[in-house]
Amino acid sequence: MNVLLPILRGVIIGVVSLLLADSQSVWADPPEGGPGGEEDGQGEPPAPPEPELPPPLTVSFTLPMIEAHPGDILDVPVTIDGSDRLSLVAVSIELDPARLELVDVVLSPEVAALLEQHPEAHSEFIWFADAAEGWAQAALVLDFEAREELSLPVGPTNVLLLKVRVLPDASPGESPVSFARPESARFESKFRGKNGQVYNSVRKHGKPFTADDEFEDDEAAPALSDGYVSILPLIGDVGIFRRGDANIDRQIDVSDPIVIVTHLFLGATEPLPCEDAADANDDGSIDVSDSISILSFLYGGAAAIDLSSAVLSRDATEDSLSCGQY
């Protein structure tokens, strides 16, 4: 009996210790994640971090301010500045047909050099224009596969050159050259599949596209910055005139031979305002034959020089005559 007492005492102490341990676990704080914690499958795991989105594409189209004289032919660059590389650009331009004439639209030297480096690429450049109405559209697809190596670089790039002639009789002042807006354009789009809308748009590289969907899913509406041609008056010996217009009134009539005869024989003290214009037969001198040439032109005779053109020009004949004013 005495031997069993210590054994029973040990068993009782062990059972009591186990009971005390279980009671403490019941009142202990539950693990994080709610009752049962993550181990019992009832808690939700933390949400994964959202992926970072690339910054939105930003693009600007810019036309310059250029000074010119009547009769000048200008290269007007179209500059495109994108925050990412671009595979397509489409441009719509309007100008004043009473003062400016669009002669041609060509790729800039920078873009032409890029295309020459990749002769295997499927590229396309198209443009449409109406000089009488004063508008033009142009679209350039550098690569229908939209590869990065054949795309416009990030930052400002001259993409197109507008060949613009200032009309000889253009009045001085600023003549706008503007990007067309759909709400105010004077013409419909000529681009494939989009009649009725006007485009100034781009597509970013990296997403191949076909010729039929080249204008679908445009990725950015560019900010448009218009330009103008500042037409300067012709002052001094600039050498631009209309031959036969001796009194520089911008037309040829009977008053022109009278001015020449008065200058030659009636003792006129004022010099002729434009000697080159009074030299109607372009023989390098001013004499009575110039009056005869003008009269022949006016009344159906055989003039030495065709004076029918109203276009101002420079004197292609080397002589001592000048044009101080026109």
Long-range contacts (C-beta under 8 A, 24 or more apart in sequence): 55-83, 56-220, 57-82, 57-83, 57-84, 57-202, 57-204, 57-219, 57-220, 58-82, 58-83, 58-220, 58-223, 59-83, 59-86, 59-202, 59-220, 59-222, 59-223, 60-222, 60-223, 60-224, 60-225, 61-91, 61-179, 61-200, 61-222, 61-223, 61-224, 61-225, 62-156, 62-225, 62-227, 63-93, 63-177, 63-178, 63-179, 63-225, 63-226, 63-227, 64-227, 65-227, 65-228, 65-229, 65-230, 66-227, 66-228, 66-229, 66-230, 67-229, 67-230, 67-232, 68-166, 68-229, 68-230, 68-231, 68-232, 69-166, 69-231, 69-232, 69-234, 69-238, 69-240, 70-166, 70-167, 70-168, 70-169, 70-170, 70-231, 70-234, 70-240, 70-312, 71-165, 71-166, 71-168, 71-240, 71-312, 71-313, 71-314, 72-165, 72-166, 73-103, 73-163, 73-164, 73-165, 73-166, 74-163, 74-164, 74-165, 74-166, 74-229, 75-161, 75-162, 75-163, 76-161, 76-162, 76-163, 76-164, 76-177, 76-227, 76-229, 77-108, 77-158, 77-160, 77-161, 77-162, 78-158, 78-159, 78-160, 78-161, 78-162, 79-156, 79-157, 79-158, 79-159, 80-152, 80-156, 80-157, 80-159, 80-202, 80-222, 81-155, 81-156, 81-157, 82-152, 82-154, 82-155, 82-202, 82-204, 82-220, 83-154, 84-154, 84-204, 84-205, 85-148, 85-151, 85-152, 85-153, 85-154, 85-204, 85-205, 86-142, 86-151, 86-152, 86-202, 86-203, 86-204, 86-205, 87-141, 87-142, 87-143, 87-146, 87-150, 87-151, 87-152, 87-203, 87-204, 87-205, 87-206, 88-139, 88-140, 88-141, 88-142, 88-201, 88-202, 88-203, 88-209, 88-214, 89-139, 89-140, 89-152, 89-159, 89-201, 89-202, 90-137, 90-138, 90-139, 90-140, 90-191, 90-199, 90-200, 90-201, 90-202, 90-215, 91-137, 91-138, 91-139, 91-159, 91-160, 91-179, 91-199, 91-200, 92-135, 92-136, 92-137, 92-179, 92-180, 92-185, 92-189, 92-198, 92-199, 92-200, 93-135, 93-136, 93-137, 93-138, 93-162, 93-177, 93-178, 93-179, 93-180, 94-134, 94-135, 94-176, 94-177, 94-178, 94-179, 94-180, 94-185, 94-186, 95-134, 95-135, 95-164, 95-175, 95-176, 95-177, 95-178, 96-134, 96-175, 96-176, 97-131, 97-132, 97-133, 97-134, 98-167, 98-170, 99-166, 99-167, 99-170, 99-171, 99-175, 99-229, 99-231, 100-134, 100-164, 100-165, 100-166, 100-167, 100-170, 100-175, 100-177, 100-229, 101-131, 101-164, 101-165, 101-167, 102-129, 102-131, 102-134, 102-136, 102-162, 102-163, 102-164, 103-131, 103-163, 103-164, 103-165, 104-162, 104-163, 105-129, 105-136, 105-138, 105-160, 105-161, 105-162, 105-163, 106-160, 106-161, 106-163, 107-140, 107-159, 107-160, 107-161, 108-157, 108-158, 108-159, 108-160, 108-161, 109-158, 110-157, 110-158, 110-159, 111-140, 111-142, 111-152, 111-157, 111-158, 111-159, 111-160, 114-142, 114-150, 115-142, 115-150, 118-143, 118-149, 118-150, 121-145, 121-147, 121-150, 123-150, 124-211, 128-190, 130-187, 133-186, 133-187, 134-186, 135-180, 135-185, 135-186, 135-187, 136-162, 137-189, 137-190, 137-191, 137-198, 137-199, 139-191, 139-199, 139-214, 141-214, 144-208, 144-209, 144-210, 144-211, 144-214, 145-208, 146-203, 146-204, 146-205, 146-206, 146-207, 146-208, 146-209, 147-205, 148-205, 148-206, 151-205, 164-229, 166-229, 166-231, 168-240, 168-242, 168-310, 168-311, 168-312, 168-313, 169-250, 169-310, 169-312, 170-231, 171-231, 172-231, 172-232, 172-233, 173-230, 173-231, 174-228, 174-229, 174-230, 174-231, 175-228, 175-229, 175-230, 175-231, 176-226, 176-227, 176-228, 177-226, 177-227, 177-228, 177-229, 178-226, 178-227, 179-224, 179-226, 181-224, 191-215, 200-224, 234-325, 234-326, 235-325, 236-324, 236-325, 237-322, 237-323, 237-324, 238-323, 238-326, 239-276, 239-314, 239-315, 239-322, 239-323, 240-312, 240-313, 240-314, 240-323, 240-326, 241-274, 241-276, 241-277, 241-312, 241-313, 241-315, 241-323, 241-326, 242-277, 242-309, 242-310, 242-311, 242-312, 242-313, 242-326, 243-276, 243-277, 243-279, 243-280, 243-282, 243-305, 243-307, 243-313, 244-277, 244-280, 244-293, 244-294, 244-297, 244-305, 244-307, 245-274, 245-277, 245-326, 246-272, 246-274, 246-277, 246-278, 246-280, 246-290, 246-294, 247-273, 248-273, 248-274, 248-277, 248-325, 248-326, 252-294, 252-297, 252-298, 252-307, 253-298, 254-295, 254-298, 256-280, 256-291, 256-294, 257-290, 257-291, 257-292, 257-294, 257-295, 260-286, 260-288, 260-290, 260-291, 260-294, 261-288, 261-291, 264-288, 271-324, 273-324, 273-325, 273-326, 274-323, 274-324, 274-325, 274-326, 275-321, 275-322, 275-323, 275-324, 276-315, 276-321, 276-322, 276-323, 277-323, 277-326, 279-319, 279-321, 280-304, 280-305, 280-307, 281-305, 282-315, 282-317, 284-317, 284-319, 284-320, 284-321, 285-319, 285-321, 286-321
